[in-house]
C-alpha cells in the first residue's frame, strides 16, 4: 500500500505534497521528506565512482547532475542531514548507516581555494563538507 501511495505522490511549486490519482487528489503533510534511502550500491572508485540508493519504497536512484546529493547542516549542533533527489522535487533522506557508508567512499578535493570532502558520482563531485586547517 505504501508503494502505491508513493507512486502517486507529487510535490507542487509551493512545496506542498499531494497524492494525485485520475479520480481525485488530496494534500498530505510530510514532516521532512517523503522517502528514506535505506541501501547504497556503488561501482567504480575515485572519480569513476557511481553511487546509487534504494529507497524505502524500492525506488532506485543514481546520484548524478539530475539527482543531486545535498547536505543540510543543523545550525545549532552542526549535525549533517544528507538528501538525494529521487524524482520531480521528491527527496529521500539517507539513513545514518547509509550516510556513514557513503562517507567511507569519499575523499578530499580542492575546489578553488576550498578543500572539500565529498564523493564523485557519474562525473560530478558532491561535497559532503568543508575541511578546515
Buried (B, 14 or more C-beta within 10 A) or exposed (E): EEEEEBEEBBBEEEEEBEBEEEEEEEEEEBEEBBBBBBBBEBEEEEEEBBBBBBBBBEBEBBBBEEBBBEBEEEEEEEEBBBBBBBBEEBBBBBBEEBBEBBBEBBEEBEEEEEEBBBBBBBEBEBBBBEEEE
